[in-house]
Amino acid sequence: MYSLSMMERSGPIHGYLVSERIATRTEGAWRPGPGAVYPSLQKLVERGLAKRKRKGNRQEYSITPKGKALLAKIRARNSMVRQARLDLAPLMAEVMGNEDVGVFMLLRLRRAIDSLESYLARTSKGPGSDRNLRNDAMNELSRSVERLRRGLP
Protein backbone atom coordinates (compact mmCIF):
# COMPACT_ATOMS: atom_id res chain seq x y z
CA MET A 1 0.00 0.00 0.00
CA TYR A 2 2.90 2.33 0.71
CA SER A 3 4.19 1.75 -2.83
CA LEU A 4 0.76 2.60 -4.23
CA SER A 5 0.62 5.80 -2.23
CA MET A 6 4.12 6.71 -3.48
CA MET A 7 2.98 6.16 -7.07
CA GLU A 8 -0.10 8.29 -6.49
CA ARG A 9 1.94 11.16 -4.99
CA SER A 10 5.11 11.02 -7.08
CA GLY A 11 4.22 9.27 -10.31
CA PRO A 12 6.15 6.27 -11.62
CA ILE A 13 8.57 4.67 -9.17
CA HIS A 14 11.15 1.89 -9.17
CA GLY A 15 11.91 -0.68 -6.50
CA TYR A 16 15.11 0.91 -5.26
CA LEU A 17 13.24 4.16 -4.60
CA VAL A 18 10.67 2.28 -2.51
CA SER A 19 13.43 0.72 -0.43
CA GLU A 20 15.22 4.05 0.05
CA ARG A 21 12.04 5.92 0.98
CA ILE A 22 11.09 3.28 3.57
CA ALA A 23 14.59 3.43 5.03
CA THR A 24 14.34 7.22 5.25
CA ARG A 25 10.86 7.15 6.81
CA THR A 26 11.93 4.56 9.40
CA GLU A 27 15.20 6.40 10.11
CA GLY A 28 17.15 3.41 8.83
CA ALA A 29 15.43 0.94 11.14
CA TRP A 30 14.04 -0.96 8.17
CA ARG A 31 15.46 -1.14 4.67
CA PRO A 32 13.57 -3.77 2.71
CA GLY A 33 15.72 -5.63 0.22
CA PRO A 34 14.92 -6.55 -3.36
CA GLY A 35 13.48 -9.89 -2.19
CA ALA A 36 10.74 -7.98 -0.36
CA VAL A 37 10.18 -4.99 -2.62
CA TYR A 38 10.02 -6.53 -6.09
CA PRO A 39 7.66 -9.42 -5.25
CA SER A 40 5.35 -6.88 -3.58
CA LEU A 41 5.40 -4.66 -6.65
CA GLN A 42 4.77 -7.72 -8.84
CA LYS A 43 1.69 -8.59 -6.75
CA LEU A 44 0.36 -5.07 -7.29
CA VAL A 45 0.77 -5.57 -11.05
CA GLU A 46 -0.88 -9.01 -10.94
CA ARG A 47 -3.86 -7.58 -9.08
CA GLY A 48 -4.23 -4.73 -11.55
CA LEU A 49 -3.40 -2.08 -8.95
CA ALA A 50 -0.21 -0.99 -10.72
CA LYS A 51 1.31 -1.35 -14.16
CA ARG A 52 4.93 -1.98 -15.04
CA LYS A 53 6.90 -0.38 -17.85
CA ARG A 54 10.52 -0.92 -18.76
CA LYS A 55 12.54 2.30 -18.79
CA GLY A 56 16.20 1.78 -19.59
CA ASN A 57 17.58 -0.82 -17.22
CA ARG A 58 14.80 -0.30 -14.72
CA GLN A 59 11.23 -1.37 -14.28
CA GLU A 60 8.96 1.54 -13.46
CA TYR A 61 5.67 1.05 -11.71
CA SER A 62 2.70 3.39 -11.83
CA ILE A 63 -0.69 3.28 -10.19
CA THR A 64 -3.77 2.25 -12.16
CA PRO A 65 -7.31 3.56 -11.72
CA LYS A 66 -8.07 0.34 -9.80
CA GLY A 67 -5.13 1.13 -7.46
CA LYS A 68 -6.40 4.68 -6.93
CA ALA A 69 -9.86 3.33 -6.14
CA LEU A 70 -8.41 0.93 -3.56
CA LEU A 71 -6.47 3.73 -1.84
CA ALA A 72 -9.61 5.89 -1.78
CA LYS A 73 -11.57 3.01 -0.22
CA ILE A 74 -8.89 2.41 2.43
CA ARG A 75 -8.74 6.12 3.27
CA ALA A 76 -12.53 6.38 3.51
CA ARG A 77 -12.66 3.35 5.81
CA ASN A 78 -9.81 4.76 7.91
CA SER A 79 -11.69 8.05 8.18
CA MET A 80 -14.76 6.22 9.52
CA VAL A 81 -12.62 4.33 12.04
CA ARG A 82 -11.11 7.60 13.27
CA GLN A 83 -14.55 9.13 13.61
CA ALA A 84 -15.73 6.14 15.63
CA ARG A 85 -12.62 6.48 17.81
CA LEU A 86 -11.96 2.77 17.50
CA ASP A 87 -8.74 1.92 19.28
CA LEU A 88 -7.23 -1.49 18.81
CA ALA A 89 -4.68 -0.94 21.59
CA PRO A 90 -6.25 -3.52 23.92
CA LEU A 91 -5.97 -6.16 21.21
CA MET A 92 -2.44 -5.13 20.26
CA ALA A 93 -1.36 -5.11 23.91
CA GLU A 94 -2.43 -8.71 24.19
CA VAL A 95 -0.73 -9.66 20.92
CA MET A 96 2.48 -8.00 22.10
CA GLY A 97 2.33 -9.87 25.42
CA ASN A 98 1.40 -6.90 27.63
CA GLU A 99 -1.22 -7.75 30.21
CA ASP A 100 -1.62 -4.11 31.23
CA VAL A 101 -3.23 -2.13 28.41
CA GLY A 102 -2.44 1.16 30.17
CA VAL A 103 1.29 0.42 30.19
CA PHE A 104 1.11 -0.56 26.52
CA MET A 105 -0.67 2.70 25.67
CA LEU A 106 1.86 4.75 27.65
CA LEU A 107 4.72 3.09 25.74
CA ARG A 108 2.91 3.84 22.49
CA LEU A 109 2.52 7.49 23.55
CA ARG A 110 6.23 7.73 24.36
CA ARG A 111 7.14 6.28 20.96
CA ALA A 112 4.80 8.73 19.24
CA ILE A 113 6.33 11.70 21.07
CA ASP A 114 9.86 10.44 20.30
CA SER A 115 8.91 10.06 16.63
CA LEU A 116 7.49 13.58 16.50
CA GLU A 117 10.62 15.03 18.13
CA SER A 118 12.82 13.12 15.70
CA TYR A 119 10.73 14.27 12.73
CA LEU A 120 10.90 17.89 13.82
CA ALA A 121 14.67 17.64 14.36
CA ARG A 122 15.17 16.15 10.88
CA THR A 123 12.94 18.58 9.04
CA SER A 124 13.85 21.74 10.92
CA LYS A 125 15.55 24.20 8.59
CA GLY A 126 16.14 26.96 11.04
CA PRO A 127 14.43 29.10 13.63
CA GLY A 128 10.69 29.27 13.18
CA SER A 129 10.36 26.37 10.76
CA ASP A 130 7.66 23.88 11.68
CA ARG A 131 6.43 26.39 14.27
CA ASN A 132 2.79 25.53 13.53
CA LEU A 133 3.39 21.81 13.97
CA ARG A 134 5.33 22.39 17.17
CA ASN A 135 2.59 24.69 18.52
CA ASP A 136 -0.15 22.24 17.54
CA ALA A 137 1.71 19.39 19.26
CA MET A 138 2.25 21.40 22.44
CA ASN A 139 -1.37 22.54 22.51
CA GLU A 140 -2.62 18.99 22.01
CA LEU A 141 -0.33 17.68 24.75
CA SER A 142 -1.42 20.46 27.14
CA ARG A 143 -5.11 19.72 26.52
CA SER A 144 -4.52 16.01 27.04
CA VAL A 145 -2.57 16.54 30.25
CA GLU A 146 -5.36 18.76 31.58
CA ARG A 147 -8.00 16.12 30.74
CA LEU A 148 -5.90 13.50 32.53
CA ARG A 149 -5.49 15.74 35.57
CA ARG A 150 -9.23 16.34 35.82
CA GLY A 151 -9.86 12.61 35.69
CA LEU A 152 -7.38 11.80 38.46
CA PRO A 153 -8.15 12.13 42.18
C-alpha positions as CSV (number, residue, x, y, z in Angstrom):
1,M,0.0,0.0,0.0
2,Y,2.9,2.3,0.7
3,S,4.2,1.8,-2.8
4,L,0.8,2.6,-4.2
5,S,0.6,5.8,-2.2
6,M,4.1,6.7,-3.5
7,M,3.0,6.2,-7.1
8,E,-0.1,8.3,-6.5
9,R,1.9,11.2,-5.0
10,S,5.1,11.0,-7.1
11,G,4.2,9.3,-10.3
12,P,6.2,6.3,-11.6
13,I,8.6,4.7,-9.2
14,H,11.1,1.9,-9.2
15,G,11.9,-0.7,-6.5
16,Y,15.1,0.9,-5.3
17,L,13.2,4.2,-4.6
18,V,10.7,2.3,-2.5
19,S,13.4,0.7,-0.4
20,E,15.2,4.0,0.1
21,R,12.0,5.9,1.0
22,I,11.1,3.3,3.6
23,A,14.6,3.4,5.0
24,T,14.3,7.2,5.3
25,R,10.9,7.1,6.8
26,T,11.9,4.6,9.4
27,E,15.2,6.4,10.1
28,G,17.2,3.4,8.8
29,A,15.4,0.9,11.1
30,W,14.0,-1.0,8.2
31,R,15.5,-1.1,4.7
32,P,13.6,-3.8,2.7
33,G,15.7,-5.6,0.2
34,P,14.9,-6.6,-3.4
35,G,13.5,-9.9,-2.2
36,A,10.7,-8.0,-0.4
37,V,10.2,-5.0,-2.6
38,Y,10.0,-6.5,-6.1
39,P,7.7,-9.4,-5.3
40,S,5.3,-6.9,-3.6
41,L,5.4,-4.7,-6.7
42,Q,4.8,-7.7,-8.8
43,K,1.7,-8.6,-6.8
44,L,0.4,-5.1,-7.3
45,V,0.8,-5.6,-11.0
46,E,-0.9,-9.0,-10.9
47,R,-3.9,-7.6,-9.1
48,G,-4.2,-4.7,-11.6
49,L,-3.4,-2.1,-9.0
50,A,-0.2,-1.0,-10.7
51,K,1.3,-1.4,-14.2
52,R,4.9,-2.0,-15.0
53,K,6.9,-0.4,-17.9
54,R,10.5,-0.9,-18.8
55,K,12.5,2.3,-18.8
56,G,16.2,1.8,-19.6
57,N,17.6,-0.8,-17.2
58,R,14.8,-0.3,-14.7
59,Q,11.2,-1.4,-14.3
60,E,9.0,1.5,-13.5
61,Y,5.7,1.0,-11.7
62,S,2.7,3.4,-11.8
63,I,-0.7,3.3,-10.2
64,T,-3.8,2.3,-12.2
65,P,-7.3,3.6,-11.7
66,K,-8.1,0.3,-9.8
67,G,-5.1,1.1,-7.5
68,K,-6.4,4.7,-6.9
69,A,-9.9,3.3,-6.1
70,L,-8.4,0.9,-3.6
71,L,-6.5,3.7,-1.8
72,A,-9.6,5.9,-1.8
73,K,-11.6,3.0,-0.2
74,I,-8.9,2.4,2.4
75,R,-8.7,6.1,3.3
76,A,-12.5,6.4,3.5
77,R,-12.7,3.3,5.8
78,N,-9.8,4.8,7.9
79,S,-11.7,8.0,8.2
80,M,-14.8,6.2,9.5
81,V,-12.6,4.3,12.0
82,R,-11.1,7.6,13.3
83,Q,-14.6,9.1,13.6
84,A,-15.7,6.1,15.6
85,R,-12.6,6.5,17.8
86,L,-12.0,2.8,17.5
87,D,-8.7,1.9,19.3
88,L,-7.2,-1.5,18.8
89,A,-4.7,-0.9,21.6
90,P,-6.2,-3.5,23.9
91,L,-6.0,-6.2,21.2
92,M,-2.4,-5.1,20.3
93,A,-1.4,-5.1,23.9
94,E,-2.4,-8.7,24.2
95,V,-0.7,-9.7,20.9
96,M,2.5,-8.0,22.1
97,G,2.3,-9.9,25.4
98,N,1.4,-6.9,27.6
99,E,-1.2,-7.7,30.2
100,D,-1.6,-4.1,31.2
101,V,-3.2,-2.1,28.4
102,G,-2.4,1.2,30.2
103,V,1.3,0.4,30.2
104,F,1.1,-0.6,26.5
105,M,-0.7,2.7,25.7
106,L,1.9,4.7,27.6
107,L,4.7,3.1,25.7
108,R,2.9,3.8,22.5
109,L,2.5,7.5,23.5
110,R,6.2,7.7,24.4
111,R,7.1,6.3,21.0
112,A,4.8,8.7,19.2
113,I,6.3,11.7,21.1
114,D,9.9,10.4,20.3
115,S,8.9,10.1,16.6
116,L,7.5,13.6,16.5
117,E,10.6,15.0,18.1
118,S,12.8,13.1,15.7
119,Y,10.7,14.3,12.7
120,L,10.9,17.9,13.8
121,A,14.7,17.6,14.4
122,R,15.2,16.1,10.9
123,T,12.9,18.6,9.0
124,S,13.9,21.7,10.9
125,K,15.5,24.2,8.6
126,G,16.1,27.0,11.0
127,P,14.4,29.1,13.6
128,G,10.7,29.3,13.2
129,S,10.4,26.4,10.8
130,D,7.7,23.9,11.7
131,R,6.4,26.4,14.3
132,N,2.8,25.5,13.5
133,L,3.4,21.8,14.0
134,R,5.3,22.4,17.2
135,N,2.6,24.7,18.5
136,D,-0.1,22.2,17.5
137,A,1.7,19.4,19.3
138,M,2.3,21.4,22.4
139,N,-1.4,22.5,22.5
140,E,-2.6,19.0,22.0
141,L,-0.3,17.7,24.7
142,S,-1.4,20.5,27.1
143,R,-5.1,19.7,26.5
144,S,-4.5,16.0,27.0
145,V,-2.6,16.5,30.3
146,E,-5.4,18.8,31.6
147,R,-8.0,16.1,30.7
148,L,-5.9,13.5,32.5
149,R,-5.5,15.7,35.6
150,R,-9.2,16.3,35.8
151,G,-9.9,12.6,35.7
152,L,-7.4,11.8,38.5
153,P,-8.2,12.1,42.2
